[in-house]
Amino acid sequence: MRARGERAAVNERIREISQLDRLVHEPVRLQILMFLQEVEEADFLYLQREGGFTQGNLSGHLSKLEDAGYVRIRKLFKGKTPLTVCRLTAAGEKALRTYCEQMRGIMQR
């Protein structure tokens, strides 16, 4: 049986986990944000290839990130070929940084 102090610490960690940004915490969206953090911008096919995502899965997650203001999506043409270009916004950068700081704090306890 755990001592009262240990239970309190576990309960605190659980509470902290429940406070994480669920939009960022979802693994596919976290991967997308991390990819975009490393490059100035990335096209849809790059993200799909690097993450091993299906077209529909990536599209759905990008839409959620765009709705939250974490990602900016532009539709362009390269010649006659459509091109979807994604970029991490300042809000997305902040959300990812906050999430990482929170996770580090949780894991260090």
SVG drawing of the C-alpha trace seen along z (x, -y; Angstrom):
<svg xmlns="http://www.w3.org/2000/svg" viewBox="-11 -34 25 36">
<polyline fill="none" stroke="black" stroke-width="0.4" points="0.0,0.0 1.3,-3.5 1.9,-6.0 -0.3,-9.1 2.5,-11.3 3.1,-9.0 -0.6,-8.9 -0.7,-12.7 2.2,-12.9 0.6,-10.4 -2.7,-12.3 -0.8,-15.5 0.8,-14.0 -2.5,-12.7 -4.0,-16.1 -1.2,-17.7 -1.6,-15.2 -5.3,-16.1 -4.3,-19.7 -2.3,-19.0 -3.5,-20.5 -5.4,-17.5 -5.0,-18.9 -1.2,-18.7 -1.2,-15.5 -2.7,-13.3 0.2,-11.5 -0.4,-12.3 -0.9,-16.0 2.2,-16.0 4.2,-14.5 2.9,-17.1 3.7,-20.0 7.2,-18.6 7.9,-18.1 6.7,-21.7 8.9,-23.0 12.0,-21.7 11.3,-23.3 10.0,-26.7 7.2,-25.1 6.3,-21.6 4.1,-20.4 1.4,-17.8 3.2,-15.0 6.3,-15.6 4.3,-15.3 2.4,-12.3 5.6,-10.5 7.7,-11.4 4.9,-10.5 3.6,-7.5 0.1,-9.0 -2.8,-8.2 -4.1,-11.1 -7.4,-11.2 -5.8,-10.9 -3.3,-13.7 -6.0,-15.9 -8.3,-15.5 -5.5,-16.3 -4.3,-19.3 -7.8,-20.7 -8.0,-20.4 -4.7,-22.1 -5.6,-24.9 -9.0,-25.4 -7.0,-25.9 -4.7,-28.4 -1.7,-26.2 -1.0,-25.6 -1.4,-27.8 -2.4,-26.0 -2.0,-27.5 -3.3,-26.0 -1.0,-26.8 -0.2,-25.6 3.2,-24.5 2.7,-24.7 -0.6,-22.9 -0.1,-20.7 -2.0,-21.6 0.3,-22.0 -0.8,-22.3 1.8,-24.0 1.7,-24.0 3.5,-26.2 3.6,-26.3 2.1,-29.5 3.3,-31.5 0.4,-30.1 1.3,-26.5 4.9,-27.1 3.8,-28.3 1.4,-25.4 4.1,-22.9 6.6,-24.5 4.2,-24.7 3.2,-21.0 6.9,-19.9 7.6,-21.9 4.6,-20.4 5.6,-16.9 9.2,-17.4 7.8,-18.6 5.5,-15.6 8.2,-13.1 10.8,-14.6 8.6,-14.2"/>
</svg>
